[in-house]
Amino acid sequence: MKRILLEVFLVAALIGAGVFGFMNQKQAASSKAKITELTAAVEAAEKSAKEKEESIKGAEEEMQALQGELATLEGKANQLEAVKAALASGSTLSDLENAYKKEKTLSAERQAGLGALRMLTKGAEDPSALEAFRKALQLSELGDRKNTICAAQLGLVAAGEKIKVMSDCLPKSDKAGHGDKEEKDGKDDGHAKKDDGHGKKDDGHGKKDDGHGKKDEKHAAPHWGYEGEMGPEKWGKEFPTCAKGKSQSPLDIKGPFVKSRMVISADYKEGPLKMLNNGHTIQVNIAPGSKLRVDGIAHELLQFHFHRPSEEKVDGKPMAMVVHFVHKSAEGKLAVLGVLLKEGNENPGIKTLWANLPKEESVEYAPDGVNFNPGNLLPREFDFYSYEGSLTTPPCTEGVRFFILKSTVNIAKEQVQAFPFKMNARPVQALNGRELLTN
């Protein structure tokens, strides 16, 4: 009996030991899982803490940068307040206005400067300040400089006007958010240093292209060109007048014609040769004194420049090139005299010009001791076709009177090939019911 009881006891002990071992093993596995879970949680917490630490560090660095910018802005604000205080009496503004009363017309720069002075003296709500900025923009459209456009646009924005500002005018910090927002019809127009009706020294549409809208790696991408994504058919996206205008240039000149009694004559003077490659054409800037008279009204010759092939066509046919002489009257009216260049004998005047082509872009070149008379490029006869047109480059501003001479001037094939731009001519535009005049 005792033996049986002992065996039962041993069996029970073994079972208990097995159960105890199983429970311990299960508990150990559970503990291991918890340890693994806790380890993962600790690692996630450490990662989160590190990310938060980096985020805090980045925020601190950004805060420091903003504090630096704030200090700069405070300095500029103090400078502005000092300028406003100095002008508060209005005597400087009065002196400037009295001085300008002697001038028949004011340049775009002077209008912008006058607007800024009025704004500083009388505040952004001063209507005369707004009018001055608007006049500056209008004059700049017709061929002045990008800086003047920027000054006028920013002045109007400061006064609360709802206009789009050229991206080149925006502070660097604003450009990323604004992209290419621009005053569509207030852009630089690409072909002139002065009020030329065909562009500006700083063209405002990017720097150099090869006549096909292609980018020179040394310069920013152009806003317009003559081919591809920047070609004439795309100009309207940036410059609405180029697409929507009803009096655009150039034209295919063909009948019927309306007889005109207008009389034109050119009185061009010899002067120091000053040339410019503005990235879209070769331009010759002219000193005061050379004039085109239209029915006796004098128009000052500002500059002349070239297009290859000719932008104008006659009966559907272009010439090898055309030279556009750009003039401006005392009232600000633009007149362009076009001389078609036909491939033939060598042209002595072109030979002088091509021998002195600018070596740098956007820098006026004045070779020592070289004079030139623009009259050397004119034909003897002054019979013409005439029409009301526009700038042939962006922003395509209208209100430009064109006179295209019927008589052509020779240019050698080699001289055409030596022109730095393979193609820089806008296609002909729709007549849209305009009269073509002829004398």
Secondary structure as the mmCIF struct_conf table of DSSP 4:
data_model
#
loop_
_struct_conf.conf_type_id
_struct_conf.id
_struct_conf.beg_label_comp_id
_struct_conf.beg_label_asym_id
_struct_conf.beg_label_seq_id
_struct_conf.end_label_comp_id
_struct_conf.end_label_asym_id
_struct_conf.end_label_seq_id
HELX_RH_AL_P HELX_RH_AL_P1 LYS A 2 LEU A 87
TURN_TY1_P TURN_TY1_P1 ALA A 88 SER A 89
BEND BEND1 GLY A 90 GLY A 90
HELX_RH_AL_P HELX_RH_AL_P2 SER A 91 TYR A 100
TURN_TY1_P TURN_TY1_P2 LYS A 101 LYS A 102
BEND BEND2 LYS A 104 THR A 105
HELX_RH_AL_P HELX_RH_AL_P3 ALA A 108 LYS A 122
TURN_TY1_P TURN_TY1_P3 ALA A 124 GLU A 125
HELX_RH_AL_P HELX_RH_AL_P4 PRO A 127 GLU A 141
TURN_TY1_P TURN_TY1_P4 LEU A 142 GLY A 143
HELX_RH_AL_P HELX_RH_AL_P5 LYS A 146 ALA A 158
TURN_TY1_P TURN_TY1_P5 ALA A 159 GLY A 160
HELX_RH_3T_P HELX_RH_3T_P1 SER A 167 CYS A 169
BEND BEND3 LEU A 170 LEU A 170
HELX_RH_AL_P HELX_RH_AL_P6 LYS A 172 HIS A 178
TURN_TY1_P TURN_TY1_P6 GLY A 179 ASP A 180
TURN_TY1_P TURN_TY1_P7 LYS A 184 ASP A 185
BEND BEND4 GLY A 186 LYS A 187
BEND BEND5 GLY A 190 HIS A 191
BEND BEND6 LYS A 193 ASP A 195
BEND BEND7 GLY A 197 HIS A 198
BEND BEND8 LYS A 201 ASP A 202
BEND BEND9 GLY A 204 HIS A 205
BEND BEND10 LYS A 207 LYS A 207
BEND BEND11 GLY A 211 GLY A 213
HELX_LH_PP_P HELX_LH_PP_P1 LYS A 214 ASP A 216
TURN_TY1_P TURN_TY1_P8 GLU A 217 LYS A 218
BEND BEND12 HIS A 219 HIS A 219
HELX_LH_PP_P HELX_LH_PP_P2 ALA A 220 PRO A 222
BEND BEND13 HIS A 223 HIS A 223
BEND BEND14 TYR A 226 GLU A 227
HELX_RH_3T_P HELX_RH_3T_P2 GLY A 228 MET A 230
BEND BEND15 GLY A 231 GLY A 231
HELX_RH_3T_P HELX_RH_3T_P3 PRO A 232 LYS A 234
HELX_RH_AL_P HELX_RH_AL_P7 TRP A 235 GLU A 238
HELX_RH_AL_P HELX_RH_AL_P8 PRO A 240 LYS A 244
BEND BEND16 LYS A 246 SER A 247
BEND BEND17 SER A 249 SER A 249
STRN STRN1 ASP A 252 ILE A 253
BEND BEND18 GLY A 255 GLY A 255
STRN STRN2 VAL A 258 LYS A 259
STRN STRN3 ILE A 264 ASP A 267
STRN STRN4 GLY A 271 PRO A 272
STRN STRN5 MET A 275 ASN A 277
BEND BEND19 GLY A 279 HIS A 280
STRN STRN6 ILE A 282 ASN A 285
TURN_TY1_P TURN_TY1_P9 PRO A 288 GLY A 289
STRN STRN7 LYS A 291 VAL A 294
TURN_TY1_P TURN_TY1_P10 ASP A 295 GLY A 296
STRN STRN8 ILE A 297 HIS A 307
BEND BEND20 ARG A 308 PRO A 309
BEND BEND21 GLU A 311 GLU A 312
STRN STRN9 LYS A 313 VAL A 314
TURN_TY1_P TURN_TY1_P11 ASP A 315 GLY A 316
STRN STRN10 LYS A 317 PRO A 318
BEND BEND22 ALA A 320 ALA A 320
STRN STRN11 MET A 321 SER A 329
TURN_TY1_P TURN_TY1_P12 ALA A 330 GLU A 331
STRN STRN12 LEU A 334 GLU A 343
BEND BEND23 GLY A 344 ASN A 345
HELX_RH_AL_P HELX_RH_AL_P9 PRO A 348 TRP A 354
TURN_TY1_P TURN_TY1_P13 ALA A 355 ASN A 356
BEND BEND24 LYS A 359 GLU A 360
TURN_TY1_P TURN_TY1_P14 GLU A 361 SER A 362
BEND BEND25 VAL A 363 VAL A 363
STRN STRN13 TYR A 365 TYR A 365
TURN_TY1_P TURN_TY1_P15 ASP A 368 GLY A 369
STRN STRN14 ASN A 371 PHE A 372
HELX_RH_3T_P HELX_RH_3T_P4 PRO A 374 LEU A 377
BEND BEND26 ARG A 380 ARG A 380
STRN STRN15 PHE A 384 SER A 390
BEND BEND27 THR A 392 THR A 393
TURN_TY1_P TURN_TY1_P16 PRO A 394 PRO A 395
STRN STRN16 GLU A 398 LEU A 405
BEND BEND28 LYS A 406 SER A 407
STRN STRN17 VAL A 409 ILE A 411
HELX_RH_AL_P HELX_RH_AL_P10 LYS A 413 ALA A 418
BEND BEND29 PHE A 419 PRO A 420
BEND BEND30 LYS A 422 LYS A 422
HELX_LH_PP_P HELX_LH_PP_P3 ARG A 426 VAL A 428
TURN_TY1_P TURN_TY1_P17 ASN A 432 GLY A 433
HELX_LH_PP_P HELX_LH_PP_P4 ARG A 434 LEU A 436
STRN STRN18 LEU A 437 THR A 438
#
